[in-house]
């Protein structure tokens, strides 16, 4: 029996904790340094740079097998114990100079393997088949005709609607492979070596546009990999508790709670693992929180009976450092550092001095990937919990992140299994940097731009359009973009016309990555409006807080809160002399990785927009009508 204890700055605060040795041997290090349970069925998804990678991992988890993402070049040694490998698609061509390549030894490891799109072509090339450059791209729906009787299509129809997105294609098969399916444009749409359990699909089985795709992935897991398919995120709670004990290694854990789902679930797990006396919760009020948030969180926390919540008012410090900063990545970096500084101060002050404390965070899986967590994924936005100083804590073994392997909806399931209240688990996600990244800043006066090409595309659908010289973050072609906003106005408000038009504009014109429709006023004379210099000020944040509260109240009142994933309100320094604009960003999503516009009823939206225009200095209200991709949920 190992006995762990801490010193006693708080006499009552640190009981001896006995950690049974039996907890330790069944934990092993996995790819990201987190701990996984030996024997748990796992599938490795090798990332060649596609955002589709998360869809694959999520689909596999939904099918009941734990999936984790590795860079495509990972050493096969690190995949020992995995029951199979999936090579994802990606934006590169196998003929490109710097195209992501797998480790050749992977193909000698004898593991069941499925290649998707680019991964399908990699398998063909590495195993002795050949790939040719396509003269044109095949993009969109195709009909797959199944050939032969492969286990991959076991129990499935002989014809499938499948989603294609490729230029290159496989022209000759590796030895021992057979064609398992073709389409009118693609002779080797599916191939396989049945005995070795190695398959390639030119189309994407992971997307909704391939309705039979789950069945194919399920057959691969069941027949080729021999998976029992019985993994459920909630089964992991007890393993996580053991991991936390092992990782804490006798140190106490300080958690910074945001009041959101992730940090609360992570904290509740830590309390279950170490006891409330060994875990401390601090809530940092950055000054960029929602209206009334601090009081609401204190109240909700005391009802949970999980220990004491300490509130640290750091608003002056955050605002002081952000004064005059305009660039979004700089804002995120500064906020990340300020969080760590507040934490350092707390740790080095008073009763924490000299103690061996570590930090706990509620980081979830997508946070590690979207910030460039695997080699092939470009940095889209640096999440505040993945800045340099946090990396240093990770290197020093002073950070625990119990949820770093989970997607948001899995975290909610875990929270339910821990008995946390539904109202807390259903809260909309709120980013750590808070309203600071929803309050857009600018350095100079600029008028709107007309773009004839965009104007004429919009005109054909019955709308007028102009471009704002204001940039926001997007994700186009798997990498980050920072491009202009298109505003549509006039015309009838009709989602059936607006949404396809938004997609068309961002597909055809790469200098814009986001489209918004005017809600109030409905038509704008852009010459009378301008972008003006603006920085983060307490007064602007206050306006944003009022607007954010009004939007939240409206969503709750209309029964729309549970039906939307989030509805950020973004403030733009664009208006008539001195005025501002608010943009509403209602989205639906499963995990925040992709998102669709939440089509809120038009009448309610117009009434809401008219009310918002009454708030001090607000000249207009826009509705963001862009999906993710191409536009991230937050604008910065
Ligand atoms: P994006 O804007 O990248 O957002 O499409 C996806 C989800 O992540 C949230 N988000 C953040 N959460 N720190 C956080 O804790 C951050 O820096 C951050 N940036 C975005 C966002 O609100 C959405 O739910």
Boltz pocket constraint, residues with backbone or C-beta under 6 A from the ligand:
constraints:
  - pocket:
      binder: B
      contacts: [[A, 332], [A, 370], [A, 381], [A, 382], [A, 383], [A, 384], [A, 385], [A, 429], [A, 430], [A, 431], [A, 432], [A, 433], [A, 566], [A, 591], [A, 592], [A, 593], [A, 628], [A, 631], [A, 632], [A, 633], [A, 634], [A, 635]]
      max_distance: 6.0
